[in-house]
Every structure is written in structure tokens, then in C-alpha cells.
Amino acid sequence: MENAGQCHPTNGGWYYDQDPAAGGTPEKILLCPQSCDFIHAHGGKIDIVIGCKTLKPPA
């Protein structure tokens, strides 16, 4: 999604604060209001993990 206006009306979702497809450099991941409301209502939490593919050393 490019912005909050494109959030699914029921399922919500997420989007970057700056759209990389439009040449922006994202700094934040933002939840759609529907997703945020669901998480607050159910006491959930979100963990965001960013990393690289795990590589095994050669045998």
C-alpha cells in the first residue's frame, strides 16, 4: 500500500511512511487504523525483524 487511503476497510494492513515505489526512502512502517484498532482491542503486539538470509558455512 502507498498510504492510509489504500487500507482495506476491514482487514487493514500496513504501509511505509514514504513510498519506495515513488522514490521515497521509508523510515517507518505504519499500521492502518483497522489493524491498529484490532491490536489494541485484543492486547496484541507486533515484532518486526529485519535481517539477512541465514547462510551456513561451507563444510
N, C-alpha and C positions, 0 to 999 in steps of 0.2 A: 504494500500500500504506500501511497505517496504522502497521505495526510489523513487527519481525523475524519475528514469528509467522506473518505472511502471506506470507513469502518463498516463491517457487516452489522446491520441493525440488531441482530440477536446474538451472534457469536463473537462480535467484537474483533479482536486481533491486535496487531501492533504495527508500528511504523517508525522510521527514523525521523529525527528532528530536521535533517536535511537530506533530501532525496539524492542518493548517489547516481541514479539514472539521469538526473538533471544537472550533474556536475558538482553536486554538493559533497561535503565531507562530513558524514554523520558523526556526532559526538554523543548522542543519547538515543536510547530505544524507548519509545513512548507507548503506553498501553492505550487502546481505545477505551472510551468511557464504559462501554458494556463489559469489557474484560476487567477493568479496574473495580467496578461495582461488584462483579461476581466474586473476585478475590476477597474484597473487604467483607462481603456478606458471609463468606464461608471460612474466614480466618486462614486463608492460604498464604503462601509465599512463593516467590519466584527466584530461582538461582540461575544466573546467566554465566555460562562457562565458555570462555573463548580460548582456543588453543590450536595446536597443530596436530596433524595426524601422528599417531604413535608409530614409531619405526623401531624395529628390532635390530640390534647389531648383527653383523654377519657372523655366521657360525665358524 
